[in-house]
Amino acid sequence: MSQNSPIRFTCQTYAWIQSGDRYHGKIDHMAEIAAKSGFEGLEPINLHLGKFWDASLLKDTLAENRLTLSSLTLVCDWLHPQETAEERREADRLMDLACAFGQETLFMPVQMPGKDRSNLAERQKNLMLNINAIGKRAADRGLTCSYHPNSPDGSIWRTREDYDKLLPQLDSKVIQWTPDVGHIAKGGMDPVKLIREYRSLVNHFHFKDMDDQGEWAQMGEGVIDFETLVKDLVDTRFQGWIVFEDECEESIENPDGVTLKDGDYIRDTVRAWLRD
């Protein structure tokens, strides 16, 4: 899709995960649809890999579909000042998988949202201790690492005040930032403005769209200014992946169709912004 551009497009598996257990572990199906949609990569989540924790099986499946493992998403709770034994095992296991693909695979922690925002300062402090420690361990293994905040009601990084606290605390020598433009907008912020201010921290990028009522929309049908976002990345010589993670209502019942539409949107609209 991004021929002659250092910006590449990859597909998050979350559109299928929203559908419940019927797609659990079906990375082969997700890879087939992502390839048909024109994506160059796939970004799976640790919670849903199933048999594809097997690096050889995952390599073969991606190769059959001419896809790259762009990145791996690690989802855990991280509620304490240090990783629990189980959290550390899960992180190290996913790092093992990433390393099996070489240092090109980005490693991305994402915190599981809580039920509310109680004890916010303590939870934010503990999360940063965990995230920076994970980033250091990943860097020691030659992996690039990036942290992805989210926006459900129980998330600890939702508002501009939260982001201004979070981003300066990232140990940018070992872990940087994946802005998710949908989650940023959901928190009442302007993604273009926030990303321009903290552009030096960005090494990975998530796209999802939102309508003017604050609900997730099919990519390109909402209010998020993707054109300016993409052109800013071109202008600042971004070299990396833009991840499409569509969470619109239709993706719950028809993730294949939504993913194919996202591919059409990139081909028919986004690629032109890379050339301008």
Sequence and secondary structure as in RCSB ss.txt:
>XXXX:A:sequence
MSQNSPIRFTCQTYAWIQSGDRYHGKIDHMAEIAAKSGFEGLEPINLHLGKFWDASLLKDTLAENRLTLSSLTLV
CDWLHPQETAEERREADRLMDLACAFGQETLFMPVQMPGKDRSNLAERQKNLMLNINAIGKRAADRGLTCSYHPN
SPDGSIWRTREDYDKLLPQLDSKVIQWTPDVGHIAKGGMDPVKLIREYRSLVNHFHFKDMDDQGEWAQMGEGVID
FETLVKDLVDTRFQGWIVFEDECEESIENPDGVTLKDGDYIRDTVRAWLRD
>XXXX:A:secstr
  TTSSEEEEEETHHHHTT GGGTT HHHHHHHHHHTT SEEE BGGG GGGGSHHHHHHHHHHTT EE EEEEE
E   SSS  HHHHHHHHHHHHHHHHT TTSEEEEEE   SS TTHHHHHHHHHHHHHHHHHHHHHTT  BEE   
 STT S  SHHHHHHHHHHS TTT EE  BHHHHHHTT  HHHHHHHTGGGBS EEE EE TTS EE TTSSS  
HHHHHHHHHHTT  EEEEE    HHHHH HHHHHHHHHHHIIIIIHHHHH 
